[in-house]
Amino acid sequence: MQLKEKKLEFYGGEWMSFVPFLVFLVLIITTTFHFGSISDGALWVPAFMAIVVGFFFAKNKQDYSNTVIEGIASKEALIPVVCWLFAGVFSRILRESGLATGIAGIAANMGVGSTAFTIITFIASAVFATATGTGFGTIAAGMGVLYPAAVALGAYPPIVAGAIISGGAFGDNLAPVSDTTICSATSQGVDVPGVVKSRLKYAFTAGAITILAILIFGSSKANVGVSPEAFQYNPATLVMFVPVIVTIIVAVKSGDIIIATIVGTVVGAITGVVAGLFDIIQIDAVNAVKPALLTVSGAGLDRAIGGVIQSGLSSMIQVCILALLLFGSISVMRNGQGDVKLLNALNKVTDTRIGSEITISVMVILLSALMGLNAPAILAVGASFAKPLGQKHNISPYRVANLLDAQSNTFVYSLPWTPAMIYTLGFAADSNAPLAALEITPYVFYAYAMLAVMFATILLGIGQKDNMEKAKNVKKTA
């Protein structure tokens, strides 16, 4: 494996590059269990302290500083942050319009229960994610519209949030335009359509298990006291389906969530204002007790500027700062070559086909979980480790690609510190049903279903001859 040109060195060796992550994990686990739950803003402290503690183990403090800055300023860090800002405004527009209440009211009057609606939420999220290839976009759309509607129907909030994240993971795993699909296929030298076709059975099996889990757990935790009469909603809010549909169409055609949310925000703003559902910019008198974020003076009276744009942006500030701090720690781990040290350690137990497939799985699961990112983990494991192991034990490259992709879409969506979870918390905090990460983690059913499905295929040898003829053709043309 080709190493980075400049290595960040630590007292104690490469393993010490994991110190920031370990400090962060210890602090969030300690504070969470001590206080019960903490907001994403409160997570700034563990994320900040993680970088500070790691600083003292670095041999060259200037290199450490530059590494942290490079991580925070990296494209990997800034892309989700920009997505979150635009999606935050779009989500706020939908929330302020009252669309979620309208959807819940219609569903209740049609006799759709909270559990059934949660299943519909998962399926809708899975379809959207498969069409667009974006887990973040799916979370933004689902948490903005479906989450508050399901909660209003009496669904258990952590299960609904878990269903939306699960739908995002499903699409990230299956979508032909997903970065993980492309990375897993290209790292093994095989075609994307062939890879997608060969993984259908795994994705749909995990999806079916997810629906069954929602049915079981959702029914036991639902608020059965909610009735159609409990809903008072404005039928005019349903006009906001227009920007939702427009956003989905643009997302599918462009594959870019920023483009889609910009278009959706403009269409949604115009639609909402014309329908009289909200104000884009609202100027109110400043409350003397609660200082305004932004004030303007005029005629001897201070005014606070608000509205859906301001509130949408401000709702994402906490999650953006937290993510940037975490990407600083990720950069430290990668530049300190802790990921390489981990891969080399795991690469030693690969004497059999089962051992190799388990090793590939554990490699990509650990790296994606630690980084909170799956595509970089696939690239790190795929060409340099997984491909040689597959060739050594005559494992189809399509199967190796499926192992990389499926396993990287498990814990990366369910663990408390990952961007997907933090993103979800940001939208939940902006709703009437805020959540803590550890509340959602047990209910990201697709992550655990896919984990079980893939390890079952490894141990039972299911699908190991997938597309072997295609694999032979790949070797001939390579």
SULSULPE-V116497 format. One record per backbone hydrogen bond with DSSP energy under -0.5 kcal/mol. CO is the residue of the C=O (numbers start at 1). NH is the residue of the N-H. E is the energy in kcal/mol with one decimal. If there is no record, write none. Layout:
BEGIN
CO	NH	E
CO	NH	E
END
This chain:
BEGIN
5	7	-0.5
7	9	-0.7
9	59	-2.5
9	60	-0.6
10	12	-0.5
10	13	-1.8
13	16	-1.5
14	17	-2.1
15	18	-1.8
16	19	-1.7
18	22	-2.5
19	23	-2.9
20	24	-2.3
21	25	-2.7
22	26	-2.6
23	27	-2.4
24	28	-2.5
25	29	-2.4
26	30	-2.4
27	31	-2.7
28	32	-2.3
29	33	-2.3
30	34	-1.8
31	35	-2.7
32	36	-1.8
35	37	-0.9
39	43	-0.9
41	44	-1.5
42	45	-0.9
42	46	-0.6
43	47	-2.0
44	48	-2.9
45	49	-3.0
46	50	-1.9
47	51	-1.2
48	52	-1.9
49	53	-2.8
50	54	-2.0
51	55	-1.4
52	56	-0.7
53	56	-1.0
54	57	-1.4
54	58	-0.7
55	58	-0.8
57	11	-2.8
59	61	-0.7
60	64	-1.9
61	65	-2.5
62	66	-2.6
63	67	-2.3
64	68	-2.3
65	69	-2.2
66	70	-2.6
67	71	-2.1
68	72	-2.4
69	73	-2.5
71	74	-0.7
74	78	-2.3
75	79	-2.4
76	80	-0.7
77	81	-1.2
78	82	-2.8
79	83	-2.4
80	84	-2.7
81	85	-2.0
82	86	-2.0
83	87	-2.9
84	88	-2.3
85	89	-1.5
86	90	-2.0
87	91	-2.9
88	92	-2.0
89	93	-2.2
90	94	-1.9
91	95	-2.3
92	96	-3.1
93	97	-1.4
94	98	-0.7
94	99	-1.2
95	98	-1.3
98	102	-1.9
99	103	-2.7
100	104	-2.5
101	105	-2.6
102	106	-2.3
103	107	-2.6
104	108	-2.6
105	109	-2.3
106	110	-1.5
107	112	-2.8
108	111	-1.1
111	113	-0.6
113	117	-2.3
114	118	-1.9
115	119	-2.1
116	120	-2.3
117	121	-2.3
118	122	-2.1
119	123	-2.5
120	124	-3.0
121	125	-2.3
122	126	-2.6
123	127	-2.6
124	128	-2.5
125	129	-2.7
126	130	-2.3
127	131	-2.2
128	132	-2.2
129	133	-3.0
133	135	-0.5
134	138	-1.3
135	139	-2.2
136	140	-2.4
137	141	-2.4
138	142	-3.0
139	143	-2.8
140	144	-1.4
141	145	-1.7
141	146	-0.6
142	146	-0.6
142	147	-2.7
145	149	-1.1
146	150	-2.8
147	151	-2.5
148	152	-2.1
149	153	-1.3
150	155	-2.4
151	154	-1.5
154	223	-3.7
155	157	-0.6
156	159	-0.8
156	160	-1.8
157	161	-2.6
158	162	-2.3
159	163	-2.1
160	164	-2.1
161	165	-2.4
162	166	-2.4
163	167	-2.1
164	168	-1.9
165	169	-2.4
166	170	-2.5
167	171	-2.1
168	172	-2.3
169	173	-2.0
170	174	-1.8
171	175	-3.2
175	178	-1.2
178	182	-2.2
179	183	-2.6
180	184	-2.6
181	185	-2.1
182	186	-2.7
183	187	-2.1
184	188	-0.7
185	188	-0.8
185	189	-0.5
185	190	-2.3
186	189	-0.7
191	195	-1.8
192	196	-2.7
193	197	-2.4
194	198	-1.9
195	199	-1.2
196	199	-0.6
196	200	-0.5
197	200	-0.8
199	203	-2.3
200	204	-2.8
201	205	-1.5
202	206	-2.3
203	207	-2.2
204	208	-2.4
205	209	-2.1
206	210	-2.0
207	211	-2.1
208	212	-2.1
209	213	-2.4
210	214	-2.4
211	215	-2.2
212	216	-2.2
213	217	-2.8
214	218	-2.3
215	219	-1.1
216	220	-1.2
217	221	-1.2
218	222	-0.9
222	224	-1.1
223	226	-1.1
227	230	-1.9
228	231	-1.6
230	232	-0.5
231	233	-0.5
233	235	-0.7
234	237	-2.3
235	238	-1.5
236	239	-1.7
237	240	-2.2
238	241	-1.8
239	242	-1.8
240	244	-1.3
241	245	-2.9
242	246	-2.5
243	247	-2.5
244	248	-2.2
245	249	-2.4
246	250	-2.5
247	251	-2.6
248	252	-2.5
249	253	-2.3
250	254	-2.9
251	255	-2.3
256	260	-2.1
257	261	-2.6
258	262	-2.2
259	263	-2.3
260	264	-2.7
261	265	-2.6
262	266	-2.2
263	267	-2.6
264	268	-2.8
265	269	-2.8
266	270	-2.3
267	271	-2.6
268	272	-3.0
269	273	-2.4
270	274	-2.4
271	275	-2.1
272	277	-3.0
272	278	-0.6
273	276	-1.1
279	308	-1.2
280	309	-1.1
282	284	-0.6
282	306	-3.3
284	304	-3.8
289	291	-0.7
294	305	-2.1
296	303	-2.5
298	301	-1.9
301	298	-1.2
302	286	-1.4
303	296	-2.0
304	284	-2.2
304	306	-0.6
306	282	-0.8
307	311	-2.5
308	312	-2.0
309	313	-2.3
310	314	-2.5
311	315	-1.6
313	316	-1.4
314	317	-0.9
314	318	-0.5
316	320	-2.0
317	321	-2.3
318	322	-2.2
319	323	-2.2
320	324	-2.3
321	325	-2.1
322	326	-2.1
323	327	-2.3
324	328	-1.2
325	329	-1.4
326	330	-2.3
327	331	-2.1
328	332	-1.6
329	333	-2.2
330	334	-2.3
331	335	-2.9
332	336	-1.8
333	338	-2.4
333	339	-0.7
334	337	-1.1
335	8	-2.5
337	341	-2.0
338	342	-2.3
339	343	-2.3
340	344	-2.6
341	345	-1.8
342	346	-2.2
343	347	-1.9
345	348	-0.9
346	349	-1.4
348	350	-0.8
352	356	-2.5
353	357	-2.4
354	358	-2.6
355	359	-2.3
356	360	-2.7
357	361	-2.1
358	362	-3.0
359	363	-2.7
360	364	-2.2
361	365	-2.5
362	366	-2.6
363	367	-2.3
364	368	-2.1
365	369	-2.3
366	370	-2.5
367	371	-2.6
368	372	-2.1
368	373	-0.6
374	378	-2.3
375	379	-2.3
376	380	-2.2
377	381	-2.1
378	382	-3.5
379	383	-0.6
381	385	-1.6
381	386	-2.9
382	387	-2.5
385	389	-1.8
386	390	-2.6
387	391	-2.2
388	392	-2.3
389	393	-1.8
390	395	-3.2
391	394	-0.9
396	400	-2.2
397	401	-2.4
398	402	-2.0
399	403	-2.5
400	404	-2.5
401	405	-2.4
402	406	-2.7
403	407	-2.0
404	408	-1.3
405	409	-0.6
406	409	-1.0
407	410	-0.9
410	413	-1.8
411	414	-0.9
411	415	-2.2
415	418	-1.4
418	422	-2.6
419	423	-2.8
420	424	-1.9
421	425	-2.3
422	426	-1.8
423	427	-1.5
424	428	-2.4
425	429	-2.8
426	430	-0.9
428	431	-1.7
436	439	-1.1
436	440	-1.1
437	440	-0.7
437	441	-2.4
438	442	-0.6
440	443	-2.5
441	444	-1.2
443	445	-2.0
444	447	-0.9
444	448	-1.0
445	449	-2.6
446	450	-2.9
447	451	-1.6
448	452	-2.3
449	453	-2.6
450	454	-2.6
451	455	-2.1
452	456	-2.0
453	457	-2.0
454	458	-1.7
455	459	-2.5
456	460	-2.4
457	461	-0.9
457	462	-0.8
461	464	-1.2
463	466	-1.8
464	396	-0.8
465	468	-1.6
467	471	-2.4
468	472	-2.2
469	473	-2.0
470	474	-2.2
471	475	-2.0
472	476	-2.0
473	477	-2.0
474	478	-1.1
END
